[in-house]
Amino acid sequence: MSQELLPIIKNNIQKHIPLNNQKLIVGVSGGPDSMALLDCLRKLQLEYSLIIIVAHIEHGFRGQTSIDDAAYVEAYCQQHQLIFELRAVNMPEIIKQTKGSSQELSRKQRYSWYRELSTKYQTPYIILGHHQDDQVETVLMRIIQGTSTDGLAGMRMCQERDGMLIIRPLLTVSKRDLELYCQENQLKPRIDASNASNKYLRNKARNQLIPYLEEYNPNVKGAILNLAELAGEAEHYIYQHTKEAYDSIVTALIDAKEYRIDRKKMVNLHCALQRRLILLILYYLKTGERIEKKHIDMIIDWIKGTESGGYLQLPANLIVIRESEQLIIRIQPQDIKLPAESLQAVRSNWLNEGVLLQQEPKPLMLGQKLKLLTGQFLYADIINKADAKLLRPNQSLVIYDAEFLQGKSLYYRSRKDGDRMTIVGMKGTKKVKDILIDGKMPSRIRDNVPVIIVDDQIIWLAGVRRSNIAPVTDNTTEVLFMQITND
């Protein structure tokens, strides 16, 4: 195995970068995979004039054992005159504060540190020790958790990430072969005892699921690797066509983090290309958060719709805006705050001077038209009862006895989870979500419906339903009327 592993690693790296005179940052945990990788690169060091920077991160999960792992890797580096870089982090405390996934947060810490080292040593090349068995586990976990065809391709041997080039030259090598290499070369790698625990999904896949699947197909690992390879080929083909479509129908304003899509051309694309094009734009925006399939579906559904204006608010501070025959995807500036006058300078070139609904209530001023991002206008005022007799109340125009407003103010906001309101002709309250569904309101625009409140009590879903609060009676002297219009 000693003679076989060296050319495999060399060839897999040289498929993507020239080896001569390179600085390589190598992620080394001290386990069999990363130690076999490091030992091979060390043997190539003189031949190719390599500068090897060994990066070890001590997560603080396993007390003294974790510290001993770091000492082991450092001792190897001292023995062979390799640059050693150590980062110690208190992951238990980070997890406690953020309440996130330990594995995902640890991964973010590692890649953040790789970026720092990449800048420090002025090299984009990060070499990692993921192997065949890791690939099998990754694909299985993605299938279980839900994935796309891109996810079925698993990890890439070469992948650009935040200005770094991540290379995984062991993806064609099994864990067993790496362990044999360590034995043959008198390496005594550190063994992480937590790998035997089934606390994490990856460990369950490794220790329970794969052995179970092997009862049905002894070569299930090979079958999964074949699936990943075929999915990778298909994804490469789709990516090339996606790039062609992108160049044809997308205008990118990089500095503004804004991408404008020609809707008519987009509609004519195959749905697979539509989906991949949106995913490509979201990748370029680098939100750092996962956008789910339902969000992509919302965007595609909206592209096919007939609306000429409006917006969708998505996770990761993403906003999608419809302006006539253009669809704009951008990151909403975090410093944007209502009221509208403070927005003007920031958003005048893309929000069309409309107010963006948020869950934080804002005052609805009497006698002043409020333009919404949808292009509609919201208006409220108090008039005498005689003038109110000329009004014809409907879903878009509602009237109330103004007396209930004394000493109180009107506010507007977007809907919130758990919102409830009374409705005319019904006892008790009903969920706002159910009212919108019953009103045949498309899901993509439900967050665009202004919720009008007084003292935290919802009195109107603008354009949808009125509450049963403060009806106009024979004793009414002044009338509060509110209206939502297109002009």
Secondary structure, DSSP 8 states (H G I E B T S, - for coil): -HHHHHHHHHHHHHTTS--TT-EEEEE--SSHHHHHHHHHHHHHHHHHT-EEEEEEEE-SSSHHHHHHHHHHHHHHHHHTT-EEEEEE--HHHHHHHH---HHHHHHHHHHHHHHHHHHHHT--EEE----HHHHHHHHHHHHHH---HHHHT-S-SEEEETTEEEE-TTTTS-HHHHHHHHHHTT------GGGG--SSHHHHIIIIIHHHHHTT-TTHHHHHHHHHHHHHHHHHHHHHHHHHHHHHHEEEETTTTEEEEEHHHHHTS-HHHHHHHHHHHHHHHT-SS---HHHHHHHHHHHHS---EEEEEETTTEEEEEETTEEEEEE--TT--SSHHHHHHHHTTTSTT-B---SS-EE--TT--EEBTTS-EEEEEEEEHHHHTT---BTTEEEEEGGGGTT---EEE---TT-EE--TT-SS-EEHHHHHHHTT--GGGGGGS-EEEETTEEEEETTTEE-SSS---TT--EEEEEEEE--
